[in-house]
Amino acid sequence: GDFPIETDTLVIGAGPGGYVAAIRAAQLGQKVTIVEKGSIGGVCLNVGCIPSKALISAGHRFHEAQHSEDMGIIAENVKLDFSKVQAFKDSVVAKLVGGVGSLLKGNKIEVVSGEAYFVDENNIRVLTETSSQTYTFKDCIIATGSTPIELPAFKYTKRVINSTGALALKEVPESLVVIGGGYIGTELGGAFANFGTKITILEGTDEILSAGFEKQMSAIVKKNLKKKGAEIVTKALAKGVEETDTGVTVTYEVKGEEKKVEADYVLVTVGRRPNTAEMGLEQVGIKTTDRGLIEIDKQCRTNIKNIYAIGDIVSGPPLAHKASYEGKIAAEAIAGQTSEIDYLAIPAVVFSEPELASVGYNEAEAKEAGIEAVASKFPFAANGRALSLNSTDGFVKLITRKEDGLVIGAQIAGTNASDMIAELGLAIEAGMTAEDIAMTIHAHPTLGEITMEAAEVALGTPIHIV
Ligand code: FAD
């Protein structure tokens, strides 16, 4: 047998959950080992958040260059070198992955390549193609992330692709069918629509982006996509696909009628499943739900007291910043601190056009929670900065508690919603009221003034709307 290598805290998976947990654990004085079977940075850095945002911003610039006539910009023959777009995207990923590698090293964290498998509650075995090594740990943080779900009728092939395949396309497809109008499908579909691809989104429910975003918000994105020639079919049941050398024909059912659509590729984005099978969790008796999610307490501890779980493998929104947040909490819990998860102030963002962002309660959720709430809205169209950016679609909606004006949520649709939501997350975290936001001087002209005015609406004293 091999000689076990001893460590204090062993982290499995080096995505935004695992690498952040490892760094925090090292900062707190623990000897840390992190095991990764793929690439440092996980899904987020390699095939998720980061490359998708690089493609989205390239698509945005390409589209803007061609469609800014109303600002007096006439650009003819705007060309796209998609291999350079891909090279740009890859360079962004490489920089960040390299950066995380340096951070791990700088924090004296031992990085081990290979696949971790539980032996018992203090030992894992790390397997590579040629080796097997046992690690003995005091505490363990599982951060193994998630994988795209594969539908039986849509097995992944050259032309039936998941998000990873879509991010790696070598050419801009002339046409693309997207199955699933969630945030990943909408973001990637939108990016390719900007590059000139004819998009068809087949969504099973009655609205795209229906999970977590109100109709008023998704309607704005829908309008923008349609303006770019995208077709959005809701209540559509994707049934099957036929593939040839040059394309696919997707069959779907809508209102009881069977229809077909042809395209170069079909992108399937119907959700992700947690990576919790085949790693020996049963050897330790770690409890999972029937969806394969690991059950944790408020400190991210599983039913086994020295083993923690974070990120996409536990319940809650499968988002990178949630994984990182939980990573810090798990590391701090191991160090004996009292940190606990509070999901209320976790924002959710869609990098669509325009962007959507939400934090805390929306109106319906507040009602469900039995909170008497007030919604106060202010439009981008009444803001000088939004007008000067020529981006006037959207609004900020502030949700406050009626009795005292406490900020309990916010929804933003509009340019830069992804950055604007941070102020409202802070307001929730710090227990601020609408008055606190209204009293804060926001620079002019900025989109932040929309937030300030929404707070004034809550107080009944907006300046720029009657
Ligand atoms: P992961 O990032 O999935 O990392 C888990 C790591 O564990 C992987 O590297 C894997 O190889 C490794 N691993 C698994 N099993 C083992 C094992 N047995 N042994 C060793 N290593 C193992 N989120 C956002 O917040 N914002 C976005 O804009 C965003 N955009 C996205 C776009 C796309 C196209 C996709 C697919 C996802 C996006 N996400 C986004 C979601 C985000 O990527 C995930 O929520 C995040 O990566 C989850 O982090 P994690 O640390 O839990 O797991």
Residues whose N, C-alpha, C, O or C-beta is under 5 A from the ligand:
A	BS01	FAD	I12 G13 A14 G15 P16 G17 G18 V35 E36 K37 G38 S39 G41 G42 V43 C44 V47 G48 C49 S52 G114 E115 A116 A143 T144 G145 S146 S163 I184 N275 M279 I310 G311 D312 I313 P318 L319 A320 H321 A323
